[in-house]
Amino acid sequence: MTAEIPLSLLDLATVSTVDTPQSTLANSVRLAQLAESRGFVRHWVAEHHGMPGVASSSPEILIAHLAAHTSTIRLGSGGIMLPNHVPLKVAERFHTLEALHPGRIDLGIGRAPGTDQNTLRALRSFDPNHFPDQLQELRGLSAGTLPPEHPFARIRVMPDDVQLPPIWLLGSSGASAALAGRLGLGYAFASHFSPTDPQPALDAYRHHFEPSEHFPRPHIILAAAVIVADTDEEAQRLATSWDLAMVRLRRGVPAPFPTPDEALAYPYSPLEREFIHSHRKLQFIGTADHVTERLRDFVQKSGASELMIATFTYSHTSRARSLTLLSEAWQNP
């Protein structure tokens, strides 16, 4: 398993205590440009709301900005949380993105809200149990294939000289895997935060897969949390920021990403330390040689088509260094 498995990048536009949200968004541009120069296939941005540590609340706008400042890398959503939106607006936005940047846009879709319950009420979010119907409405509106008796059958999505970009369903438990397969969509599994074994979901996706225009064969993206540094000690130190950020998120008090110094000084309870120990098992942390060896084994066992890297550190410099070191090792096994 070598460089024939391409790399992609997931960017949450994480805001740290040494950055501002505005500078973080500027750093997302620099990260996309770096990923493009290193041969990454795609750069996806997530949708989160009301979180002081995440600046990507409007992925469609950020995608357009990133696409305008790059030339070849695919840009997409990882993902649009469909229950937060009416399908028509998603169709219109991604038709527009496809018209502006043809052949470079991906539409990753999830069913989770990406926020807390109070913010969810402010979004007027739909019941996630209606997700399959919303997805079918989105696709039917775009293609003009809603049945004649449907109340929206005569609505035209503009611009109407393009279609939706390739759709990927996002999963962290396997709930969407069979649906993605039946509809002939791509499938992305979030191993960067999910403790669930991805294999049953990936098997279900392959078992149910029906070829489609965008996906003549199954295509699986496997996401992994990765921190690479020049030494194992530095990588472990950088990872402490993510430790504290996750502890705070789990306690319901999300905050900007702390520095390693802040994280190392935090008085963790025994229960919090146990949580960190468990959470660290999901991550790939260390030098490039150490991490790439583990990642290759991880991808090979899953049979994934592509590996998507998520690097959660407090600074753009450390993220960029991690991406560079990993890509060099990945391309030169």
C-alpha positions as CSV (number, residue, x, y, z in Angstrom):
1,M,0.0,0.0,0.0
2,T,1.8,3.1,-1.2
3,A,0.9,6.4,-2.9
4,E,-1.7,4.9,-5.2
5,I,-4.1,5.6,-2.3
6,P,-4.6,9.3,-2.6
7,L,-4.6,11.8,0.3
8,S,-7.3,14.4,1.0
9,L,-7.7,17.0,3.7
10,L,-10.6,17.8,6.1
11,D,-10.4,21.3,7.5
12,L,-12.6,22.5,10.4
13,A,-11.0,26.0,10.4
14,T,-10.2,25.5,14.1
15,V,-9.8,28.7,16.0
16,S,-7.1,28.7,18.7
17,T,-6.4,31.1,21.6
18,V,-3.5,32.5,19.6
19,D,-5.6,33.2,16.5
20,T,-8.8,35.0,15.6
21,P,-11.7,33.5,13.5
22,Q,-10.8,35.9,10.7
23,S,-7.1,34.9,10.6
24,T,-8.2,31.2,10.9
25,L,-10.2,31.5,7.7
26,A,-7.2,33.1,5.9
27,N,-5.2,30.1,7.1
28,S,-7.7,27.8,5.5
29,V,-6.8,29.4,2.2
30,R,-3.1,28.8,2.8
31,L,-3.8,25.2,3.9
32,A,-5.8,24.5,0.7
33,Q,-3.0,26.0,-1.4
34,L,-0.4,23.9,0.4
35,A,-2.5,20.7,0.0
36,E,-2.9,21.4,-3.7
37,S,0.9,21.9,-4.1
38,R,1.5,18.6,-2.3
39,G,-0.9,16.6,-4.6
40,F,-3.8,16.2,-2.3
41,V,-7.0,15.2,-4.2
42,R,-9.6,17.3,-2.3
43,H,-10.0,19.8,0.6
44,W,-13.3,19.6,2.5
45,V,-14.6,22.0,5.1
46,A,-17.2,21.1,7.8
47,E,-20.4,22.7,9.0
48,H,-20.5,23.6,12.7
49,H,-22.6,26.2,14.4
50,G,-22.1,28.2,17.7
51,M,-18.7,26.8,18.5
52,P,-16.0,29.3,19.4
53,G,-13.3,26.9,18.3
54,V,-14.6,26.3,14.8
55,A,-15.0,29.0,12.1
56,S,-16.5,27.0,9.3
57,S,-20.2,27.8,10.0
58,S,-20.9,28.5,6.3
59,P,-19.1,25.9,4.2
60,E,-20.6,26.9,0.9
61,I,-19.1,30.4,1.2
62,L,-15.8,29.1,2.3
63,I,-15.7,26.6,-0.6
64,A,-16.3,29.4,-3.1
65,H,-13.5,31.4,-1.5
66,L,-11.1,28.5,-1.5
67,A,-11.9,27.6,-5.1
68,A,-11.1,31.1,-6.2
69,H,-7.7,30.9,-4.6
70,T,-6.7,27.5,-5.9
71,S,-6.7,25.9,-9.4
72,T,-6.8,22.1,-9.4
73,I,-7.7,20.7,-6.0
74,R,-11.3,19.6,-5.5
75,L,-13.2,21.6,-2.8
76,G,-16.2,20.3,-1.0
77,S,-18.3,20.0,2.2
78,G,-17.5,17.5,4.8
79,G,-20.3,18.1,5.2
80,I,-23.5,20.0,4.7
81,M,-25.7,18.9,7.5
82,L,-28.9,18.5,5.5
83,P,-31.4,18.6,8.3
84,N,-30.3,22.2,8.9
85,H,-31.3,23.3,5.4
86,V,-34.2,23.2,3.0
87,P,-33.1,21.0,0.0
88,L,-33.9,23.7,-2.6
89,K,-31.3,26.1,-1.1
90,V,-28.7,23.4,-1.0
91,A,-29.4,22.5,-4.6
92,E,-29.2,26.2,-5.7
93,R,-25.9,26.8,-3.8
94,F,-24.2,23.8,-5.2
95,H,-25.4,24.3,-8.7
96,T,-23.9,27.8,-8.4
97,L,-20.6,26.4,-7.1
98,E,-20.5,23.8,-9.9
99,A,-21.2,26.5,-12.5
100,L,-18.5,28.8,-11.1
101,H,-15.9,26.0,-10.7
102,P,-16.9,23.1,-13.0
103,G,-15.5,19.7,-12.1
104,R,-13.9,20.9,-8.9
105,I,-16.8,20.7,-6.3
106,D,-17.9,17.9,-4.0
107,L,-21.2,17.8,-2.0
108,G,-20.6,15.9,1.2
109,I,-23.9,15.5,3.2
110,G,-24.5,14.4,6.8
111,R,-27.6,14.0,8.9
112,A,-26.1,15.2,12.3
113,P,-26.8,18.8,13.3
114,G,-23.2,19.8,14.0
115,T,-24.2,21.9,17.0
116,D,-25.9,21.9,20.4
117,Q,-29.7,21.7,20.9
118,N,-30.3,25.4,21.6
119,T,-28.4,26.4,18.4
120,L,-30.4,23.7,16.6
121,R,-33.6,25.5,17.5
122,A,-32.2,28.7,16.2
123,L,-31.5,27.0,12.9
124,R,-35.1,25.7,12.7
125,S,-33.6,22.3,11.9
126,F,-35.7,19.4,10.5
127,D,-36.1,16.0,12.1
128,P,-33.1,14.0,11.1
129,N,-35.4,11.0,10.7
130,H,-36.6,12.7,7.5
131,F,-33.1,12.7,6.1
132,P,-33.7,10.1,3.3
133,D,-36.7,12.1,2.1
134,Q,-34.7,15.3,2.2
135,L,-32.0,13.7,0.2
136,Q,-34.4,12.4,-2.4
137,E,-36.0,15.8,-2.7
138,L,-32.6,17.5,-3.1
139,R,-31.7,15.1,-5.9
140,G,-35.1,15.3,-7.6
141,L,-35.1,19.1,-7.6
142,S,-31.7,19.2,-9.1
143,A,-32.4,16.6,-11.9
144,G,-36.0,17.7,-12.5
145,T,-37.2,14.2,-11.7
146,L,-39.7,14.7,-8.9
147,P,-43.0,12.9,-9.8
148,P,-45.7,15.1,-11.4
149,E,-47.9,15.0,-8.4
150,H,-45.1,16.4,-6.1
151,P,-45.8,20.0,-5.1
152,F,-42.3,21.1,-6.1
153,A,-42.2,19.2,-9.4
154,R,-42.3,22.4,-11.6
155,I,-39.5,24.2,-9.7
156,R,-36.4,24.9,-11.7
157,V,-33.1,24.9,-9.9
158,M,-30.9,27.7,-11.3
159,P,-28.3,27.7,-12.8
160,D,-30.0,24.9,-14.7
161,D,-27.2,24.1,-17.2
162,V,-25.2,22.2,-14.6
163,Q,-26.1,19.4,-12.3
164,L,-25.2,18.7,-8.6
165,P,-21.6,17.8,-8.1
166,P,-20.8,14.3,-6.9
167,I,-22.6,13.6,-3.6
168,W,-21.0,11.8,-0.7
169,L,-22.9,10.6,2.4
170,L,-20.9,11.0,5.6
171,G,-21.1,8.4,8.3
172,S,-19.7,7.7,11.8
173,S,-21.8,4.7,12.8
174,G,-22.9,3.0,9.5
175,A,-26.4,4.4,9.5
176,S,-26.0,5.9,6.0
177,A,-23.8,3.3,4.4
178,A,-26.5,1.1,2.8
179,L,-28.4,4.2,1.6
180,A,-25.2,5.6,0.0
181,G,-24.7,2.3,-1.8
182,R,-28.3,1.9,-3.0
183,L,-28.3,5.5,-4.4
184,G,-24.9,5.1,-6.1
185,L,-23.2,7.8,-4.0
186,G,-19.8,8.1,-2.5
187,Y,-19.3,7.2,1.2
188,A,-17.0,8.8,3.7
189,F,-16.5,7.3,7.2
190,A,-15.5,9.6,10.1
191,S,-12.9,7.5,11.9
192,H,-11.2,10.7,13.0
193,F,-13.7,11.0,15.8
194,S,-15.9,7.8,15.8
195,P,-14.8,4.8,17.9
196,T,-17.0,2.6,15.8
197,D,-15.3,-0.1,13.7
198,P,-15.8,1.2,10.2
199,Q,-15.6,-2.2,8.5
200,P,-19.3,-3.2,8.9
201,A,-20.4,0.1,7.4
202,L,-17.9,-0.2,4.5
203,D,-19.0,-3.7,3.8
204,A,-22.7,-2.6,3.8
205,Y,-21.9,0.2,1.4
206,R,-20.2,-2.2,-1.0
207,H,-22.9,-4.8,-0.7
208,H,-25.7,-2.4,-1.6
209,F,-23.8,-0.4,-4.2
210,E,-25.5,0.4,-7.5
211,P,-23.4,2.1,-10.1
212,S,-24.3,5.7,-11.0
213,E,-23.1,8.5,-13.4
214,H,-20.6,10.0,-10.8
215,F,-19.7,6.6,-9.2
216,P,-19.5,3.7,-11.6
217,R,-17.8,1.8,-8.8
218,P,-17.8,2.1,-5.0
219,H,-15.6,4.9,-3.6
220,I,-14.9,5.1,0.1
221,I,-13.1,7.9,1.8
222,L,-11.7,7.0,5.3
223,A,-11.0,10.0,7.5
224,A,-8.3,9.8,10.2
225,A,-7.0,12.2,12.9
226,V,-3.3,12.7,12.2
227,I,-0.6,14.8,13.9
228,V,2.9,14.5,12.5
229,A,5.9,16.4,13.7
230,D,9.7,16.1,13.5
231,T,9.9,14.0,16.7
232,D,7.4,11.8,18.5
233,E,7.8,14.0,21.6
234,E,6.7,17.1,19.7
235,A,3.8,15.3,18.1
236,Q,2.6,14.1,21.5
237,R,2.9,17.6,22.8
238,L,0.9,19.1,20.0
239,A,-1.8,16.5,20.6
240,T,-2.5,17.8,24.1
241,S,-4.4,20.7,22.6
242,W,-6.9,18.4,21.0
243,D,-7.1,16.5,24.3
244,L,-8.3,19.5,26.2
245,A,-10.5,20.7,23.4
246,M,-12.4,17.4,23.4
247,V,-12.7,17.4,27.2
248,R,-14.3,20.8,27.1
249,L,-16.6,19.8,24.3
250,R,-17.7,16.7,26.1
251,R,-18.4,18.8,29.2
252,G,-20.6,21.1,27.1
253,V,-18.2,24.1,27.3
254,P,-16.6,24.4,23.9
255,A,-13.8,27.0,23.6
256,P,-11.1,28.1,21.3
257,F,-8.3,25.6,20.8
258,P,-5.8,25.8,23.7
259,T,-2.1,25.9,23.3
260,P,-0.1,22.9,24.5
261,D,1.1,24.9,27.4
262,E,-2.5,25.6,28.4
263,A,-3.4,22.0,28.0
264,L,-0.5,20.6,29.9
265,A,-1.3,23.0,32.8
266,Y,-5.0,21.9,33.0
267,P,-5.9,19.9,36.1
268,Y,-7.6,16.9,34.6
269,S,-9.8,14.7,36.7
270,P,-9.2,10.9,36.7
271,L,-12.4,10.5,34.6
272,E,-11.1,13.1,32.1
273,R,-7.7,11.4,31.8
274,E,-9.5,8.1,31.1
275,F,-11.5,9.8,28.4
276,I,-8.3,11.2,26.8
277,H,-6.7,7.8,26.9
278,S,-9.6,6.3,25.0
279,H,-9.8,9.2,22.6
280,R,-6.0,9.0,21.8
281,K,-6.6,5.4,20.5
282,L,-8.4,7.0,17.5
283,Q,-5.5,9.2,16.5
284,F,-2.3,8.7,14.5
285,I,0.4,10.7,16.3
286,G,4.2,10.7,15.8
287,T,6.9,11.1,13.2
288,A,6.1,10.7,9.5
289,D,7.6,7.2,9.3
290,H,5.8,6.0,12.3
291,V,2.4,7.4,11.3
292,T,2.5,6.4,7.6
293,E,3.2,2.8,8.5
294,R,0.2,2.7,10.8
295,L,-2.0,4.6,8.3
296,R,-1.1,2.3,5.4
297,D,-2.1,-0.7,7.5
298,F,-5.3,1.1,8.5
299,V,-6.3,1.8,4.9
300,Q,-5.2,-1.6,3.6
301,K,-7.4,-3.4,6.1
302,S,-10.4,-1.3,5.3
303,G,-10.0,-1.4,1.5
304,A,-10.8,2.3,1.3
305,S,-10.2,4.2,-1.9
306,E,-8.9,7.4,-0.3
307,L,-7.5,8.6,3.0
308,M,-8.7,12.0,4.3
309,I,-6.5,13.6,6.9
310,A,-7.8,15.8,9.8
311,T,-5.1,17.5,11.8
312,F,-6.3,19.3,15.0
313,T,-3.5,21.4,16.4
314,Y,-3.5,25.0,17.8
315,S,-1.5,26.7,15.0
316,H,-1.5,26.9,11.3
317,T,2.3,26.4,11.3
318,S,2.0,23.0,13.0
319,R,-0.8,21.9,10.8
320,A,1.1,22.9,7.6
321,R,4.3,21.1,8.9
322,S,2.3,18.0,9.7
323,L,0.7,17.9,6.2
324,T,4.1,18.4,4.5
325,L,5.9,15.7,6.5
326,L,3.1,13.2,6.0
327,S,2.7,13.9,2.2
328,E,6.5,13.5,1.7
329,A,6.5,10.1,3.6
330,W,3.4,8.9,1.9
331,Q,4.7,9.6,-1.6
332,N,8.1,8.0,-0.8
333,P,7.5,4.7,0.9
